[in-house]
């Protein structure tokens, strides 16, 4: 089979995925997603470096880098066009769109009864200050973003005023989430298909628990309640694979994020399962179906 890996650079994740695909006898190409060329009418429909993407049996999305609104919309619409042309994409464009937007993820989780922190999203400074007064101790996050970058915890009204004024200058959306007391760790479950194939506890000295921000990954076997919640979140968002982040509270688990393009370098250190091979085998099963 001929598989393309779309990413902004050929880093560690692309390398281990390519090796896993090679073990299954697949031809694999790294395709820089920032070099898309689309044609209408399309012959070929969409290319990268002259290679028609509709000629691939499946495409695996490894990263969609930051960019302007036009760049992001174009990349996503190109993926939609490829899917409409019959190319199998993992994860599919719709789940990518739903999970990259933290508001959309939070609203879907809440609407379907999955536990998630109270959240207010607004464009207005006054509404943001009112949300802070309502929720008290909050975490302010970028609407789009990953790796824990750009998040700030705010529990003081004067600090909230300064943070929200600064965000106003950049025309940012205010995504304000109630801080959930939870100790010094969170949980990450990696769902592939209908299984939690690996999980870890991410322990940190502060309230952030991203491995890229210095958290320490520890081996974890998820209990039934946590595993079921991860599977329900993945099914709800329609992902083929995803990293589901949970907090454990005195009242049970709560979902704080669904990442449809998860990294797993930290998680790999905690498990004997070869995560890249698990992802590749699931992709190939989808491509053959």
Secondary structure, DSSP 8 states (H G I E B T S, - for coil): -EEEEEESS--HHHHHHHHHHHHTT-EEEEEEGGGEEE-SS-SSSEEETTEEGGGSSEEEE-------HHHHHHHHHHHHHHHHTT-EEES-HHHHHHHHSHHHHHHHHHHTT-----EEEES-HHHHHHHHHHH-SEEEE-SS--TTTT-EEE-SHHHHHHHHHHHHHTT--EEEEE----TTEEEEEEEETTEEEEEEEEE-SSS---GGGT-EEEE----HHHHHHHHHHHHHHT-SEEEEEEEEETTEEEEEEEETT---HHHHTT-SS-HHHHHHHHHHHHHH-
